[in-house]
Amino acid sequence: MNSIPERSCWGVARWAVAAFLAGVAMVYLFGGFQAAQVATKAVAG
């Protein structure tokens, strides 16, 4: 029974990474590098 939660956990992590990369790509494409740098600073704190 442990394999099912592990699979779902990895699935969530994979989707989270994919969404993050997609978000960074969108910011880069639409806002340029400066916007991406500002967004990174805002997320990092």
Biotite code that builds the C-alpha atoms (Angstrom):
import biotite.structure as struc

atoms = struc.array([
    struc.Atom([0.000, 0.000, 0.000], chain_id="A", res_id=1, res_name="MET", atom_name="CA", element="C"),
    struc.Atom([2.968, 2.325, 0.397], chain_id="A", res_id=2, res_name="ASN", atom_name="CA", element="C"),
    struc.Atom([3.687, 2.337, -3.343], chain_id="A", res_id=3, res_name="SER", atom_name="CA", element="C"),
    struc.Atom([0.434, 4.169, -4.157], chain_id="A", res_id=4, res_name="ILE", atom_name="CA", element="C"),
    struc.Atom([1.087, 7.269, -1.991], chain_id="A", res_id=5, res_name="PRO", atom_name="CA", element="C"),
    struc.Atom([4.687, 7.382, -3.187], chain_id="A", res_id=6, res_name="GLU", atom_name="CA", element="C"),
    struc.Atom([3.573, 7.355, -6.815], chain_id="A", res_id=7, res_name="ARG", atom_name="CA", element="C"),
    struc.Atom([1.025, 10.099, -6.218], chain_id="A", res_id=8, res_name="SER", atom_name="CA", element="C"),
    struc.Atom([3.616, 12.130, -4.294], chain_id="A", res_id=9, res_name="CYS", atom_name="CA", element="C"),
    struc.Atom([6.105, 11.896, -7.153], chain_id="A", res_id=10, res_name="TRP", atom_name="CA", element="C"),
    struc.Atom([3.319, 12.737, -9.572], chain_id="A", res_id=11, res_name="GLY", atom_name="CA", element="C"),
    struc.Atom([2.515, 15.905, -7.609], chain_id="A", res_id=12, res_name="VAL", atom_name="CA", element="C"),
    struc.Atom([6.210, 16.832, -7.436], chain_id="A", res_id=13, res_name="ALA", atom_name="CA", element="C"),
    struc.Atom([6.575, 16.284, -11.179], chain_id="A", res_id=14, res_name="ARG", atom_name="CA", element="C"),
    struc.Atom([3.555, 18.499, -11.897], chain_id="A", res_id=15, res_name="TRP", atom_name="CA", element="C"),
    struc.Atom([4.852, 21.160, -9.500], chain_id="A", res_id=16, res_name="ALA", atom_name="CA", element="C"),
    struc.Atom([8.232, 21.246, -11.241], chain_id="A", res_id=17, res_name="VAL", atom_name="CA", element="C"),
    struc.Atom([6.572, 21.320, -14.661], chain_id="A", res_id=18, res_name="ALA", atom_name="CA", element="C"),
    struc.Atom([4.283, 24.173, -13.597], chain_id="A", res_id=19, res_name="ALA", atom_name="CA", element="C"),
    struc.Atom([7.209, 26.122, -12.141], chain_id="A", res_id=20, res_name="PHE", atom_name="CA", element="C"),
    struc.Atom([9.277, 25.717, -15.304], chain_id="A", res_id=21, res_name="LEU", atom_name="CA", element="C"),
    struc.Atom([6.283, 26.684, -17.437], chain_id="A", res_id=22, res_name="ALA", atom_name="CA", element="C"),
    struc.Atom([5.756, 29.782, -15.295], chain_id="A", res_id=23, res_name="GLY", atom_name="CA", element="C"),
    struc.Atom([9.391, 30.800, -15.597], chain_id="A", res_id=24, res_name="VAL", atom_name="CA", element="C"),
    struc.Atom([9.237, 30.241, -19.362], chain_id="A", res_id=25, res_name="ALA", atom_name="CA", element="C"),
    struc.Atom([6.086, 32.375, -19.628], chain_id="A", res_id=26, res_name="MET", atom_name="CA", element="C"),
    struc.Atom([7.660, 35.202, -17.619], chain_id="A", res_id=27, res_name="VAL", atom_name="CA", element="C"),
    struc.Atom([10.818, 34.984, -19.721], chain_id="A", res_id=28, res_name="TYR", atom_name="CA", element="C"),
    struc.Atom([8.941, 34.988, -23.021], chain_id="A", res_id=29, res_name="LEU", atom_name="CA", element="C"),
    struc.Atom([6.505, 37.786, -22.169], chain_id="A", res_id=30, res_name="PHE", atom_name="CA", element="C"),
    struc.Atom([8.492, 39.906, -19.730], chain_id="A", res_id=31, res_name="GLY", atom_name="CA", element="C"),
    struc.Atom([12.113, 39.356, -20.639], chain_id="A", res_id=32, res_name="GLY", atom_name="CA", element="C"),
    struc.Atom([15.007, 38.522, -18.342], chain_id="A", res_id=33, res_name="PHE", atom_name="CA", element="C"),
    struc.Atom([14.502, 41.504, -16.015], chain_id="A", res_id=34, res_name="GLN", atom_name="CA", element="C"),
    struc.Atom([10.942, 40.432, -15.205], chain_id="A", res_id=35, res_name="ALA", atom_name="CA", element="C"),
    struc.Atom([12.149, 36.872, -14.565], chain_id="A", res_id=36, res_name="ALA", atom_name="CA", element="C"),
    struc.Atom([14.832, 38.204, -12.242], chain_id="A", res_id=37, res_name="GLN", atom_name="CA", element="C"),
    struc.Atom([12.289, 40.300, -10.316], chain_id="A", res_id=38, res_name="VAL", atom_name="CA", element="C"),
    struc.Atom([9.913, 37.317, -10.065], chain_id="A", res_id=39, res_name="ALA", atom_name="CA", element="C"),
    struc.Atom([12.752, 35.122, -8.787], chain_id="A", res_id=40, res_name="THR", atom_name="CA", element="C"),
    struc.Atom([13.633, 37.691, -6.121], chain_id="A", res_id=41, res_name="LYS", atom_name="CA", element="C"),
    struc.Atom([9.963, 37.970, -5.103], chain_id="A", res_id=42, res_name="ALA", atom_name="CA", element="C"),
    struc.Atom([9.609, 34.189, -4.777], chain_id="A", res_id=43, res_name="VAL", atom_name="CA", element="C"),
    struc.Atom([12.950, 33.797, -2.981], chain_id="A", res_id=44, res_name="ALA", atom_name="CA", element="C"),
    struc.Atom([12.034, 36.539, -0.552], chain_id="A", res_id=45, res_name="GLY", atom_name="CA", element="C"),
])
